[in-house]
Amino acid sequence: KEIAEPNEADNSDQNIKRMPIITTTNRGGTFTISNQYELMILDGPGLMRKFADGTEPVAMGYVITGRLKSSFPNGIEIEIESPDPNDPNETVTT
């Protein structure tokens, strides 16, 4: 999957800036993963095997600044269970 140039990924909000903080060298320019779970546990030698020679650096981490769009513009709904007054382990406030 190809990723857009970081500061041109989405032109809908020009106030968001992405600054790479971790990059490879030019030689480590191609990075592939099989699934999203490979990045959950960072294994240095395992990550190194995923790189192939390339011509441009790969950004591995970014600092993102600016006001991001909310993923929940209308808020979220949560269900709260009423405490059971007969449960001795339940803290009841009145």
A tleap script that builds the chain and sets N, CA, C and O, in Angstrom:
source leaprc.protein.ff14SB
mol = sequence {
  NLYS GLU ILE ALA GLU PRO ASN GLU ALA ASP
  ASN SER ASP GLN ASN ILE LYS ARG MET PRO
  ILE ILE THR THR THR ASN ARG GLY GLY THR
  PHE THR ILE SER ASN GLN TYR GLU LEU MET
  ILE LEU ASP GLY PRO GLY LEU MET ARG LYS
  PHE ALA ASP GLY THR GLU PRO VAL ALA MET
  GLY TYR VAL ILE THR GLY ARG LEU LYS SER
  SER PHE PRO ASN GLY ILE GLU ILE GLU ILE
  GLU SER PRO ASP PRO ASN ASP PRO ASN GLU
  THR VAL THR CTHR
}
set mol.1.N position { 0.857 -1.175 0.000 }
set mol.1.CA position { 0.000 0.000 0.000 }
set mol.1.C position { 0.894 1.226 0.000 }
set mol.1.O position { 1.765 1.354 0.860 }
set mol.2.N position { 0.697 2.111 -0.933 }
set mol.2.CA position { 1.497 3.326 -0.989 }
set mol.2.C position { 0.847 4.412 -0.146 }
set mol.2.O position { -0.377 4.510 -0.065 }
set mol.3.N position { 1.674 5.210 0.468 }
set mol.3.CA position { 1.204 6.286 1.327 }
set mol.3.C position { 1.549 7.610 0.676 }
set mol.3.O position { 2.618 7.766 0.086 }
set mol.4.N position { 0.630 8.570 0.787 }
set mol.4.CA position { 0.844 9.888 0.180 }
set mol.4.C position { 1.975 10.626 0.882 }
set mol.4.O position { 2.336 10.295 2.012 }
set mol.5.N position { 2.523 11.611 0.219 }
set mol.5.CA position { 3.532 12.497 0.825 }
set mol.5.C position { 2.914 13.059 2.099 }
set mol.5.O position { 1.790 13.558 2.053 }
set mol.6.N position { 3.607 12.997 3.235 }
set mol.6.CA position { 3.002 13.291 4.523 }
set mol.6.C position { 2.298 14.629 4.644 }
set mol.6.O position { 1.225 14.688 5.244 }
set mol.7.N position { 2.843 15.691 4.112 }
set mol.7.CA position { 2.190 16.987 4.258 }
set mol.7.C position { 1.220 17.288 3.128 }
set mol.7.O position { 0.667 18.386 3.062 }
set mol.8.N position { 1.008 16.331 2.242 }
set mol.8.CA position { 0.029 16.489 1.174 }
set mol.8.C position { -0.986 15.354 1.198 }
set mol.8.O position { -1.716 15.163 0.226 }
set mol.9.N position { -1.045 14.596 2.292 }
set mol.9.CA position { -1.920 13.434 2.367 }
set mol.9.C position { -3.386 13.822 2.236 }
set mol.9.O position { -4.161 13.103 1.605 }
set mol.10.N position { -3.772 14.937 2.817 }
set mol.10.CA position { -5.157 15.386 2.736 }
set mol.10.C position { -5.144 16.907 2.774 }
set mol.10.O position { -4.761 17.508 3.778 }
set mol.11.N position { -5.558 17.515 1.693 }
set mol.11.CA position { -5.512 18.972 1.612 }
set mol.11.C position { -6.727 19.642 2.235 }
set mol.11.O position { -6.895 20.853 2.089 }
set mol.12.N position { -7.591 18.880 2.936 }
set mol.12.CA position { -8.796 19.476 3.487 }
set mol.12.C position { -8.494 20.422 4.649 }
set mol.12.O position { -9.284 21.326 4.921 }
set mol.13.N position { -7.372 20.234 5.337 }
set mol.13.CA position { -7.017 21.125 6.438 }
set mol.13.C position { -5.537 21.448 6.366 }
set mol.13.O position { -4.695 20.606 6.681 }
set mol.14.N position { -5.222 22.653 5.956 }
set mol.14.CA position { -3.831 23.055 5.793 }
set mol.14.C position { -3.148 23.340 7.126 }
set mol.14.O position { -1.938 23.565 7.147 }
set mol.15.N position { -3.883 23.339 8.243 }
set mol.15.CA position { -3.286 23.631 9.542 }
set mol.15.C position { -2.662 22.408 10.198 }
set mol.15.O position { -2.021 22.535 11.241 }
set mol.16.N position { -2.831 21.246 9.621 }
set mol.16.CA position { -2.248 20.030 10.177 }
set mol.16.C position { -0.875 19.830 9.550 }
set mol.16.O position { -0.728 19.817 8.328 }
set mol.17.N position { 0.115 19.676 10.401 }
set mol.17.CA position { 1.486 19.456 9.936 }
set mol.17.C position { 1.966 18.097 10.422 }
set mol.17.O position { 1.721 17.707 11.564 }
set mol.18.N position { 2.643 17.395 9.550 }
set mol.18.CA position { 3.224 16.094 9.882 }
set mol.18.C position { 4.728 16.211 9.717 }
set mol.18.O position { 5.214 16.567 8.643 }
set mol.19.N position { 5.477 15.908 10.791 }
set mol.19.CA position { 6.927 15.996 10.733 }
set mol.19.C position { 7.513 14.625 11.069 }
set mol.19.O position { 7.314 14.126 12.177 }
set mol.20.N position { 8.233 14.008 10.124 }
set mol.20.CA position { 8.825 12.706 10.419 }
set mol.20.C position { 9.854 12.825 11.538 }
set mol.20.O position { 10.693 13.727 11.522 }
set mol.21.N position { 9.790 11.911 12.514 }
set mol.21.CA position { 10.773 11.911 13.596 }
set mol.21.C position { 11.646 10.663 13.564 }
set mol.21.O position { 12.726 10.649 14.154 }
set mol.22.N position { 11.195 9.628 12.888 }
set mol.22.CA position { 11.994 8.410 12.726 }
set mol.22.C position { 11.954 8.034 11.255 }
set mol.22.O position { 10.881 7.797 10.701 }
set mol.23.N position { 13.111 7.980 10.625 }
set mol.23.CA position { 13.177 7.589 9.217 }
set mol.23.C position { 14.313 6.602 9.010 }
set mol.23.O position { 15.228 6.494 9.827 }
set mol.24.N position { 14.232 5.892 7.910 }
set mol.24.CA position { 15.321 5.010 7.519 }
set mol.24.C position { 16.343 5.825 6.733 }
set mol.24.O position { 16.133 7.007 6.461 }
set mol.25.N position { 17.426 5.196 6.379 }
set mol.25.CA position { 18.367 5.820 5.453 }
set mol.25.C position { 17.807 5.655 4.047 }
set mol.25.O position { 16.793 4.981 3.863 }
set mol.26.N position { 18.442 6.251 3.066 }
set mol.26.CA position { 17.999 6.073 1.679 }
set mol.26.C position { 18.035 4.605 1.287 }
set mol.26.O position { 17.184 4.140 0.529 }
set mol.27.N position { 19.010 3.881 1.797 }
set mol.27.CA position { 19.162 2.479 1.415 }
set mol.27.C position { 18.004 1.621 1.932 }
set mol.27.O position { 17.603 0.665 1.267 }
set mol.28.N position { 17.472 1.945 3.086 }
set mol.28.CA position { 16.365 1.170 3.641 }
set mol.28.C position { 15.042 1.696 3.171 }
set mol.28.O position { 14.144 1.930 3.979 }
set mol.29.N position { 14.902 1.887 1.881 }
set mol.29.CA position { 13.774 2.619 1.345 }
set mol.29.C position { 12.487 1.870 1.123 }
set mol.29.O position { 11.492 2.493 0.753 }
set mol.30.N position { 12.444 0.564 1.329 }
set mol.30.CA position { 11.205 -0.171 1.134 }
set mol.30.C position { 10.931 -0.989 2.379 }
set mol.30.O position { 11.801 -1.717 2.857 }
set mol.31.N position { 9.734 -0.869 2.898 }
set mol.31.CA position { 9.347 -1.556 4.125 }
set mol.31.C position { 8.007 -2.220 3.869 }
set mol.31.O position { 7.058 -1.553 3.458 }
set mol.32.N position { 7.913 -3.512 4.102 }
set mol.32.CA position { 6.654 -4.221 3.870 }
set mol.32.C position { 6.248 -4.973 5.123 }
set mol.32.O position { 7.094 -5.487 5.855 }
set mol.33.N position { 4.945 -5.033 5.362 }
set mol.33.CA position { 4.409 -5.831 6.457 }
set mol.33.C position { 3.300 -6.711 5.900 }
set mol.33.O position { 2.662 -6.375 4.902 }
set mol.34.N position { 3.084 -7.837 6.559 }
set mol.34.CA position { 2.041 -8.766 6.119 }
set mol.34.C position { 0.677 -8.376 6.671 }
set mol.34.O position { -0.337 -8.514 5.988 }
set mol.35.N position { 0.653 -7.886 7.919 }
set mol.35.CA position { -0.609 -7.478 8.528 }
set mol.35.C position { -0.335 -6.436 9.610 }
set mol.35.O position { 0.815 -6.212 9.989 }
set mol.36.N position { -1.394 -5.805 10.103 }
set mol.36.CA position { -1.249 -4.711 11.061 }
set mol.36.C position { -0.705 -5.172 12.404 }
set mol.36.O position { -0.192 -4.350 13.164 }
set mol.37.N position { -0.799 -6.444 12.718 }
set mol.37.CA position { -0.358 -6.940 14.016 }
set mol.37.C position { 1.158 -7.022 14.130 }
set mol.37.O position { 1.689 -7.091 15.239 }
set mol.38.N position { 1.855 -7.015 13.018 }
set mol.38.CA position { 3.316 -7.078 13.052 }
set mol.38.C position { 3.926 -5.869 13.743 }
set mol.38.O position { 5.034 -5.963 14.270 }
set mol.39.N position { 3.241 -4.752 13.755 }
set mol.39.CA position { 3.785 -3.537 14.355 }
set mol.39.C position { 3.394 -3.378 15.818 }
set mol.39.O position { 3.825 -2.424 16.466 }
set mol.40.N position { 2.587 -4.293 16.352 }
set mol.40.CA position { 2.159 -4.176 17.743 }
set mol.40.C position { 3.291 -4.516 18.710 }
set mol.40.O position { 3.425 -3.878 19.754 }
set mol.41.N position { 4.093 -5.502 18.375 }
set mol.41.CA position { 5.238 -5.878 19.199 }
set mol.41.C position { 6.474 -5.594 18.371 }
set mol.41.O position { 6.761 -6.296 17.402 }
set mol.42.N position { 7.205 -4.558 18.759 }
set mol.42.CA position { 8.354 -4.151 17.957 }
set mol.42.C position { 9.546 -5.052 18.248 }
set mol.42.O position { 10.104 -5.050 19.345 }
set mol.43.N position { 9.910 -5.810 17.247 }
set mol.43.CA position { 11.047 -6.721 17.309 }
set mol.43.C position { 12.095 -6.181 16.347 }
set mol.43.O position { 11.934 -6.286 15.131 }
set mol.44.N position { 13.174 -5.601 16.885 }
set mol.44.CA position { 14.197 -4.962 16.058 }
set mol.44.C position { 14.702 -5.827 14.924 }
set mol.44.O position { 14.626 -5.415 13.766 }
set mol.45.N position { 15.226 -7.035 15.220 }
set mol.45.CA position { 15.713 -7.887 14.125 }
set mol.45.C position { 14.602 -8.263 13.140 }
set mol.45.O position { 14.843 -8.365 11.937 }
set mol.46.N position { 13.387 -8.467 13.655 }
set mol.46.CA position { 12.265 -8.780 12.768 }
set mol.46.C position { 11.945 -7.626 11.836 }
set mol.46.O position { 11.665 -7.834 10.656 }
set mol.47.N position { 11.986 -6.395 12.370 }
set mol.47.CA position { 11.740 -5.223 11.523 }
set mol.47.C position { 12.819 -5.070 10.461 }
set mol.47.O position { 12.526 -4.734 9.314 }
set mol.48.N position { 14.065 -5.317 10.846 }
set mol.48.CA position { 15.168 -5.160 9.893 }
set mol.48.C position { 15.013 -6.100 8.698 }
set mol.48.O position { 15.411 -5.753 7.585 }
set mol.49.N position { 14.442 -7.283 8.915 }
set mol.49.CA position { 14.241 -8.231 7.807 }
set mol.49.C position { 13.173 -7.748 6.829 }
set mol.49.O position { 13.112 -8.226 5.696 }
set mol.50.N position { 12.334 -6.810 7.250 }
set mol.50.CA position { 11.250 -6.306 6.404 }
set mol.50.C position { 11.709 -5.222 5.432 }
set mol.50.O position { 10.960 -4.849 4.529 }
set mol.51.N position { 12.922 -4.716 5.601 }
set mol.51.CA position { 13.433 -3.660 4.730 }
set mol.51.C position { 14.115 -4.243 3.510 }
set mol.51.O position { 14.769 -5.284 3.582 }
set mol.52.N position { 13.954 -3.560 2.390 }
set mol.52.CA position { 14.658 -3.905 1.156 }
set mol.52.C position { 15.335 -2.634 0.664 }
set mol.52.O position { 14.905 -1.526 0.985 }
set mol.53.N position { 16.389 -2.800 -0.111 }
set mol.53.CA position { 17.097 -1.630 -0.632 }
set mol.53.C position { 16.154 -0.740 -1.427 }
set mol.53.O position { 15.273 -1.221 -2.138 }
set mol.54.N position { 16.352 0.546 -1.294 }
set mol.54.CA position { 15.529 1.510 -2.008 }
set mol.54.C position { 16.340 2.742 -2.348 }
set mol.54.O position { 17.565 2.744 -2.223 }
set mol.55.N position { 15.659 3.785 -2.775 }
set mol.55.CA position { 16.340 5.023 -3.156 }
set mol.55.C position { 15.911 6.212 -2.312 }
set mol.55.O position { 16.536 7.270 -2.387 }
set mol.56.N position { 14.858 6.069 -1.508 }
set mol.56.CA position { 14.362 7.163 -0.678 }
set mol.56.C position { 14.132 6.663 0.740 }
set mol.56.O position { 13.844 5.482 0.937 }
set mol.57.N position { 14.253 7.544 1.736 }
set mol.57.CA position { 13.989 7.127 3.111 }
set mol.57.C position { 12.508 6.820 3.334 }
set mol.57.O position { 11.642 7.351 2.639 }
set mol.58.N position { 12.232 5.959 4.311 }
set mol.58.CA position { 10.863 5.640 4.710 }
set mol.58.C position { 10.638 6.252 6.088 }
set mol.58.O position { 11.421 6.012 7.007 }
set mol.59.N position { 9.575 7.043 6.238 }
set mol.59.CA position { 9.235 7.620 7.541 }
set mol.59.C position { 8.551 6.542 8.369 }
set mol.59.O position { 7.578 5.932 7.925 }
set mol.60.N position { 9.061 6.311 9.567 }
set mol.60.CA position { 8.522 5.276 10.448 }
set mol.60.C position { 7.651 5.856 11.561 }
set mol.60.O position { 6.836 5.138 12.140 }
set mol.61.N position { 7.810 7.134 11.865 }
set mol.61.CA position { 7.025 7.777 12.909 }
set mol.61.C position { 6.949 9.273 12.663 }
set mol.61.O position { 7.881 9.869 12.122 }
set mol.62.N position { 5.841 9.878 13.059 }
set mol.62.CA position { 5.607 11.305 12.818 }
set mol.62.C position { 5.171 12.009 14.101 }
set mol.62.O position { 4.614 11.385 15.004 }
set mol.63.N position { 5.428 13.305 14.171 }
set mol.63.CA position { 4.781 14.196 15.122 }
set mol.63.C position { 3.704 14.904 14.316 }
set mol.63.O position { 3.985 15.498 13.276 }
set mol.64.N position { 2.474 14.838 14.800 }
set mol.64.CA position { 1.358 15.484 14.106 }
set mol.64.C position { 0.883 16.645 14.968 }
set mol.64.O position { 0.560 16.461 16.141 }
set mol.65.N position { 0.839 17.844 14.385 }
set mol.65.CA position { 0.374 19.017 15.116 }
set mol.65.C position { -0.752 19.674 14.336 }
set mol.65.O position { -0.843 19.547 13.115 }
set mol.66.N position { -1.600 20.371 15.059 }
set mol.66.CA position { -2.729 21.048 14.440 }
set mol.66.C position { -4.025 20.542 15.039 }
set mol.66.O position { -4.020 19.707 15.944 }
set mol.67.N position { -5.104 21.039 14.544 }
set mol.67.CA position { -6.416 20.626 15.042 }
set mol.67.C position { -6.967 19.557 14.110 }
set mol.67.O position { -7.330 19.839 12.968 }
set mol.68.N position { -7.024 18.328 14.611 }
set mol.68.CA position { -7.515 17.211 13.816 }
set mol.68.C position { -9.032 17.161 13.845 }
set mol.68.O position { -9.657 17.576 14.822 }
set mol.69.N position { -9.623 16.651 12.772 }
set mol.69.CA position { -11.070 16.460 12.722 }
set mol.69.C position { -11.460 15.392 13.730 }
set mol.69.O position { -10.748 14.401 13.895 }
set mol.70.N position { -12.573 15.586 14.395 }
set mol.70.CA position { -13.057 14.606 15.358 }
set mol.70.C position { -13.549 13.360 14.634 }
set mol.70.O position { -14.183 13.450 13.583 }
set mol.71.N position { -13.255 12.218 15.197 }
set mol.71.CA position { -13.812 10.974 14.670 }
set mol.71.C position { -15.257 10.816 15.115 }
set mol.71.O position { -15.991 9.984 14.581 }
set mol.72.N position { -15.666 11.619 16.099 }
set mol.72.CA position { -17.018 11.559 16.632 }
set mol.72.C position { -17.611 12.969 16.663 }
set mol.72.O position { -17.778 13.532 17.745 }
set mol.73.N position { -17.936 13.555 15.499 }
set mol.73.CA position { -18.422 14.941 15.481 }
set mol.73.C position { -19.738 15.137 16.226 }
set mol.73.O position { -20.031 16.249 16.666 }
set mol.74.N position { -20.529 14.092 16.374 }
set mol.74.CA position { -21.801 14.200 17.087 }
set mol.74.C position { -21.712 13.636 18.494 }
set mol.74.O position { -22.738 13.396 19.130 }
set mol.75.N position { -20.491 13.419 18.991 }
set mol.75.CA position { -20.313 12.841 20.318 }
set mol.75.C position { -20.471 11.330 20.269 }
set mol.75.O position { -20.638 10.744 19.199 }
set mol.76.N position { -20.417 10.709 21.439 }
set mol.76.CA position { -20.608 9.265 21.522 }
set mol.76.C position { -21.684 8.964 22.558 }
set mol.76.O position { -21.945 9.771 23.451 }
set mol.77.N position { -22.296 7.812 22.430 }
set mol.77.CA position { -23.287 7.371 23.402 }
set mol.77.C position { -22.713 6.190 24.155 }
set mol.77.O position { -22.146 5.272 23.562 }
set mol.78.N position { -22.866 6.222 25.467 }
set mol.78.CA position { -22.426 5.092 26.279 }
set mol.78.C position { -23.572 4.666 27.177 }
set mol.78.O position { -24.420 5.474 27.556 }
set mol.79.N position { -23.583 3.395 27.509 }
set mol.79.CA position { -24.596 2.878 28.417 }
set mol.79.C position { -23.961 2.697 29.781 }
set mol.79.O position { -22.890 2.103 29.908 }
set mol.80.N position { -24.628 3.214 30.800 }
set mol.80.CA position { -24.149 3.075 32.167 }
set mol.80.C position { -25.174 2.258 32.929 }
set mol.80.O position { -26.359 2.588 32.968 }
set mol.81.N position { -24.686 1.174 33.538 }
set mol.81.CA position { -25.589 0.342 34.324 }
set mol.81.C position { -25.860 1.017 35.661 }
set mol.81.O position { -24.965 1.606 36.268 }
set mol.82.N position { -27.097 0.924 36.105 }
set mol.82.CA position { -27.437 1.466 37.418 }
set mol.82.C position { -26.811 0.581 38.484 }
set mol.82.O position { -26.841 -0.644 38.363 }
set mol.83.N position { -26.237 1.186 39.536 }
set mol.83.CA position { -25.647 0.357 40.592 }
set mol.83.C position { -26.722 -0.430 41.333 }
set mol.83.O position { -27.839 0.048 41.529 }
set mol.84.N position { -26.367 -1.632 41.735 }
set mol.84.CA position { -27.284 -2.494 42.480 }
set mol.84.C position { -27.164 -2.144 43.962 }
set mol.84.O position { -26.120 -2.397 44.562 }
set mol.85.N position { -28.199 -1.573 44.565 }
set mol.85.CA position { -28.103 -1.177 45.982 }
set mol.85.C position { -27.927 -2.370 46.923 }
set mol.85.O position { -27.501 -2.187 48.064 }
set mol.86.N position { -28.245 -3.584 46.474 }
set mol.86.CA position { -28.113 -4.772 47.327 }
set mol.86.C position { -26.754 -5.449 47.192 }
set mol.86.O position { -26.483 -6.413 47.908 }
set mol.87.N position { -25.904 -4.980 46.307 }
set mol.87.CA position { -24.577 -5.575 46.106 }
set mol.87.C position { -23.613 -4.973 47.125 }
set mol.87.O position { -23.364 -3.768 47.098 }
set mol.88.N position { -23.058 -5.809 48.037 }
set mol.88.CA position { -22.161 -5.268 49.065 }
set mol.88.C position { -20.832 -4.754 48.488 }
set mol.88.O position { -20.136 -3.980 49.145 }
set mol.89.N position { -20.479 -5.175 47.280 }
set mol.89.CA position { -19.228 -4.732 46.662 }
set mol.89.C position { -19.392 -3.466 45.828 }
set mol.89.O position { -18.409 -2.899 45.351 }
set mol.90.N position { -20.616 -3.034 45.658 }
set mol.90.CA position { -20.900 -1.861 44.829 }
set mol.90.C position { -20.884 -0.605 45.693 }
set mol.90.O position { -21.510 -0.566 46.753 }
set mol.91.N position { -20.176 0.408 45.245 }
set mol.91.CA position { -20.167 1.682 45.958 }
set mol.91.C position { -21.352 2.496 45.466 }
set mol.91.O position { -21.480 2.777 44.274 }
set mol.92.N position { -22.208 2.866 46.394 }
set mol.92.CA position { -23.400 3.628 46.041 }
set mol.92.C position { -23.254 5.026 46.620 }
set mol.92.O position { -23.020 5.193 47.817 }
set mol.93.N position { -23.393 6.022 45.767 }
set mol.93.CA position { -23.358 7.407 46.245 }
set mol.93.C position { -24.753 7.980 46.176 }
set mol.93.O position { -25.512 7.693 45.251 }
set mol.94.N position { -25.082 8.786 47.152 }
set mol.94.CA position { -26.419 9.395 47.160 }
set mol.94.C position { -26.318 10.887 47.246 }
set mol.94.O position { -27.339 11.575 47.265 }
savepdb mol mol.pdb
quit
